[in-house]
Amino acid sequence: MNELLTAVRAGRHHDVPPLVLGLDLPGRRAALAELKELRKEVRSWDWQRRDKIRKALLVAGAGCHTGAAGCAAWIGGRDLRDWTRSPYPLILASLKDRDPAWLGDLALRFAGRAALSDAEYTFVGELTRIARVPLPVTDNLVVGWTELVSAARWRGRTRRPLTDILREDPHSPELAARLFEMAELPPQVDFYDAPDSQDHWPGALYALVEDGVLDRAHLVERCVIRLMRGGRSVDQRFFLAVLLRLGTTEEEEDRHLRDWSAMATDGITPVASYAQQVLVRLDARGVLSTRELADVSGAVLFRQEKKLVRAQLTLLGKVLRRDASTAGALLPAVAEAFGHEGIDVQERALKLVARYLPAVADPQVREELASAAARLGPLHREAVTALFGDLVEEEAAEAYEEFLPSAPVLRRHDPAPETVAELVEEVAARVKSHASERWIPSSGVAAPSTGDTHFERTLDGLVRLARTHREELTEALREALAGVYFVEHGLGPYMVDPRSISTSHGTSVVVASLLGLVSDRDRVAWRAKTTVSGPDACAHTALNGVLLDRAWEAAEAIAVGETPFLLATPSWHTGAIEAAELVERLRIYRESGARPGPADFAQALLRVRRGGPGAADVAAAAEALGTREGDRLAAWIRADEPVAPVLRHPTTAVSRPSAGNWWQRTTSGARQVLLATRERPVIRQEFPKTFHWLGRAQLPRAQECYHWGPERSSHWTATLPEDPEALAAWLMPDLLFAADQGQRGAVGFLPALAESAGEVGGATHLALAYGLGARHPEDRTAAVDALLVLAAGGRLDGASLGRELAILIDRDLVKVNRTADALGTAAATGAYRTVLTVLAAMLPGLLAYEKTPRGLGDLLSVAAECAERCGTGGIPAIAGLAATAGRKGSSQTVRQAARLLATFPAGPEGFLPEAPEGLDAPGAGEALAPDRKDQGAAGIGI
């Protein structure tokens, strides 16, 4: 036994099998107990030492286990499964004296474990071969099999045909059949839409059917069941591709009539389309009854996919032409299309009803059709009245009510934890959730929509309890954070770099200092790096540097032990501090003899609520404290100026640039719309160096960097809760790249920005315009949330937002179709009037283009929907709308323009006779640029 343990500690894994086989049963049990203790010890080692003995430890433990369950659990342990080459041959060698039944039991138990790989599939296969038992076909084993198949396809210089690989594996039939039983397909089961290809999974499975090793009829049944069940889109497409290769007989189609109807109703678009084609064949054979056709049509016509709706209307038209007597049963289903958003679909359904209405004898059905047609928009009112006459009753107009979310209400910030147990639990949760985080570019996940103020209560709690319960707190933190990387090995460079830090890193800095893991020399050196400067310095590093500097200062305050609490702890969930509360905190500091930390006090000033009633009294109270900090607070409140005044941009339009290379498009002065901020001398004169970037004049520039990320941006809005305009201006390049190049996650801060109590203006609306045009849907959703929050609080200038959107579209920075999607989403929440106000200011510039912008029809459709819902009273006339509606042709743009036109009052007062020239109409942008003399060279949109 001692020789075995020596070999394991030395990492000599090839020596382990014979040493294990040389032990008797009691010897193996005694060795296993030692190996278990060694495994616990290894977990705290550094990765290099751990890697050296991992294989030997795995093989020895597997060979020393006497029970199959324990052996399977040992082999499957995650801490033992990090190797470059599979050690399973050595495990098999150490188990060669076991009974075949025992090996079969081990194979069964191991095959049921999660996350099996190709190597583990091979291991299970060898176990079953030696034991002469059937392969245990489990979902996890199938995943390992597909990994092996995927690796085999790319082994060597040429890609091997998938069909050949499946034919070579004797277990392929039973494992392939299991694919149709799994809840989700393995990611390695890839496929593409190439009907004649054999070199993908649907084609290879069909080849196995042709070989006679897979039952075609069984697979057809399983495909239909899986398509009926639903699930992930990728899985649905796979089973559909297999079904298309297998084909269906008339008898199989007839037997699954109800299944095809359900797929056409609820399936994803490709599945519904295929089911629809089957229904057409069933109708041609006389299997589909009129009642069944009416039922499925009503549901299909309720879908939004135009292709499906048009195909269903075509099928209904064929049936009606064949037998007009079915009109009484089918036309009510046709009327479902009256609610479709596509105006061409509505017109097609209306024509079908008009053609076969004479065949409807039942007056009740006629009334039902008239009632459905009455819900059509003003564009079709004349045709509906002519068709149904007196049956159409003019509905009394109901007073429109805008549905907006509740206006943001300030919520009190949670106080710091009062007990060591509560604080340690919070610290452990925050640190451990990011213990393995490394600095990488954006992960592609949208950023959080609220500022991170929970970090503030944790930081304040550490300062408070370290002063009163230091020993208890230190001991509890060591125990709770045992095994965390920085506790075992110290802070890494990425944790103290302002380009990459997050609030969890800030917490780690304070905890590491409290536990004595940071030397005085390192603390001084690392804190010096929190100050950012130079031409490449950006808002991300500046804002992160503020957080990191505060963390270092808090760590130093804990070391001294004289700070009772932090001044910058927020009063409200947005990060804001009530001025009167800050005065009271300074009074307590003065009475206790504590000295405010420069970074802590500077952050408190940035967070203090400056305006409002009683500001003068609070300023006087601050001044009465007789301290330097009190005087600074009084002056800050009385000045009531933004941290960084934002310069407006001129809102004149430019002609669209020609397509060029990426660099020209990105840096073209004609395209960029960014904002500059003025210098704020008081910040550079009185604040710590870390804050100086915030007080410098910042020129607008499209600088793409990777210093931001989803979790790392969560504290930015809490840093400047009273200055959303400055933050919006500084982060505008991120939003530009989110719209123009598809950078993910940059829009996530906008909802929190909209919740802040500070004054919003041109910068916020421009930022919102970029967000609404972001490439990725999740980013546009964040911008919609921000729009609704601003509207709910009565702070949204819809006309200003509309003009900004038109300018960004003119410079080809924002796509019309993406904007239409975002505004349509906002309208669907019930904010029709709000969205229509934005569109009324946005559309004139777009309608003036000689060449219709792509997606303009979608934008007009959203506007028409809003106008039909809320009316156009008080909405200014949209220049160019009448001219667009009067064009020849039946394009979506012309149809939707006519639909929108019909919602406005007729006559000369309804519309302007001519469109303004571009976006340079008188008054354009006045809300954003009331004073052109303030727009120096640094303030223009470049």
Sequence and secondary structure as in RCSB ss.txt:
>XXXX:A:sequence
MNELLTAVRAGRHHDVPPLVLGLDLPGRRAALAELKELRKEVRSWDWQRRDKIRKALLVAGAGCHTGAAGCAAWI
GGRDLRDWTRSPYPLILASLKDRDPAWLGDLALRFAGRAALSDAEYTFVGELTRIARVPLPVTDNLVVGWTELVS
AARWRGRTRRPLTDILREDPHSPELAARLFEMAELPPQVDFYDAPDSQDHWPGALYALVEDGVLDRAHLVERCVI
RLMRGGRSVDQRFFLAVLLRLGTTEEEEDRHLRDWSAMATDGITPVASYAQQVLVRLDARGVLSTRELADVSGAV
LFRQEKKLVRAQLTLLGKVLRRDASTAGALLPAVAEAFGHEGIDVQERALKLVARYLPAVADPQVREELASAAAR
LGPLHREAVTALFGDLVEEEAAEAYEEFLPSAPVLRRHDPAPETVAELVEEVAARVKSHASERWIPSSGVAAPST
GDTHFERTLDGLVRLARTHREELTEALREALAGVYFVEHGLGPYMVDPRSISTSHGTSVVVASLLGLVSDRDRVA
WRAKTTVSGPDACAHTALNGVLLDRAWEAAEAIAVGETPFLLATPSWHTGAIEAAELVERLRIYRESGARPGPAD
FAQALLRVRRGGPGAADVAAAAEALGTREGDRLAAWIRADEPVAPVLRHPTTAVSRPSAGNWWQRTTSGARQVLL
ATRERPVIRQEFPKTFHWLGRAQLPRAQECYHWGPERSSHWTATLPEDPEALAAWLMPDLLFAADQGQRGAVGFL
PALAESAGEVGGATHLALAYGLGARHPEDRTAAVDALLVLAAGGRLDGASLGRELAILIDRDLVKVNRTADALGT
AAATGAYRTVLTVLAAMLPGLLAYEKTPRGLGDLLSVAAECAERCGTGGIPAIAGLAATAGRKGSSQTVRQAARL
LATFPAGPEGFLPEAPEGLDAPGAGEALAPDRKDQGAAGIGI
>XXXX:A:secstr
 HHHHHHHHHT GGGHHHHHHTS HHHHHHHHHHHHHHHHHHTTS HHHHHHHHHHHHHHHHHH  SHHHHHHHH
T GGG   SS  HHHHHHHTTTS HHHHHHHHHHHHTSSS  HHHHHHHHHHHHHHT      HHHHHHHHHHHH
HHHTSSSS   HHHHHHH TTHHHHHHHHTTSSS  TT    S TT  SSHHHHHHHHHHHTSS HHHHHHHHHH
HHHH   HHHHHHHHHHHHHH   HHHHHHTHHHHHHHHHHS HHHHHHHHHHHHHHHHTT S HHHHHHHHHHH
TTSS HHHHHHHHHHHHHHHHH GGGHHHHHHHHGGGGG S HHHHHHHHHHHHHHGGG   HHHHHHHHHHHTT
S GGGHHHHHHHHGGGS                   B      SHHHHHHHHHHHHHTTTT    S  SS   SS
   HHHHHHHHHHHHHHHSHHHHHHHHHHHTTT HHHHH   GGGG TTT  HHHHHHHHHHHHTT S HHHHHH
HHHTT   STT  HHHHHHHHHHHHHHHHHHHHHHT   S TT  SBTTS B HHHHHHHHHHHHHHT    HHH
HHHHHHHB   STTHHHHHHHHHHT SHHHHHHHHHHHH   SS B               HHHHHH TTT    
 B   HHHHHHS GGGHHHHS B       S   TTTTTTHHHHSTT HHHHHHHTHHHHHHHHHT  SSTTTTH
HHHHHSSS   HHHHHHHHHHHT SSHHHHHHHHHHHHHHHHTT   HHHHHHHHHHHHHTTSS HHHHHHHHHH
HHHTT HHHHHHHHHHHHHHHHT SS  TTHHHHHHHHHHHHHHH  TT    TTHHHHHTSSS  HHHHHHHHH
HTTS  STTTS SS  STT  TTTTTTT S GGG  GGGS  
